[in-house]
Amino acid sequence: MSATLAAPPLPARAPAEPTLADAMRGAWAAVGTGVTAECPVCAGRLQPRWSAGAGVVGGRCGDCGATLE
């Protein structure tokens, strides 16, 4: 009778941190619907920017001035 050795279990991976793409996608999803989002740069208030006829065209942070277009 031969014994089969089991491989040791792999260490658990920590959950991945959100990427910059994830942060931008989330911010755009919020301002694109006309609501305020968290600024991905400073965590301030990213407000939607409206055009005369096309609806929301981006966002601007009232705290650090970052823009999302």
N, C-alpha and C positions, 0 to 999 in steps of 0.2 A: 504494500500500500504506500503510495507516495503522497506527500502533503503538498498542497498548492498554497503558496503564500499570496495573500491578497495585497494589492498595492495600497500604500497608506492613502488616506483620504486627502484630497487637495484642500489647501487652506481656503477658507471663505473669502471671496473678494468683497471689498468695500464697494458700496454703490458709487457709480461714476458721478463725478461733479458735472453740473450742466455746462455745456460748451457755450462759446460766444454765439454760435449759430442758434442754439436753443433760446438764449436770452433775447436775441434780436427777433426771432420768430414769435416768441411770446409777447414781446412789446408791440410788434406790428399787428398781431392778432387783436390786441386790445384797442390800440388807437385806430385801427382800421374799422372798428365798429363804433367809433365815436366816444369811447370811454377813456379816462385817464389810466395810464399804466405806470409801473415803476421804471424809472430810468435805469438802463443797464450800465450806465457809467457811474452815477453817484447815488442811486436809489431814491432820487427826488421824484417830483411829479412830472411825468411825460404827458403833455397835453396834446390832443389831436389838433392838426392844422387843417383848416377847411379851405377849399377853393370856391370860386363863385358858382361853378356848375358841376364840378366833377366829384364833389363830396370830400372825403378825407384824402389828403395828398401827402401826409406825413405827420410827424410829431415834433414837439420842441420841449425840452426840459426847462422849467421855470427856475430851477436852482443852478445848474451848471451851463445851460445854453446849448447842450448837445442837441443835434437834430437827427431825425429819422425820416428818410425819404424813400 
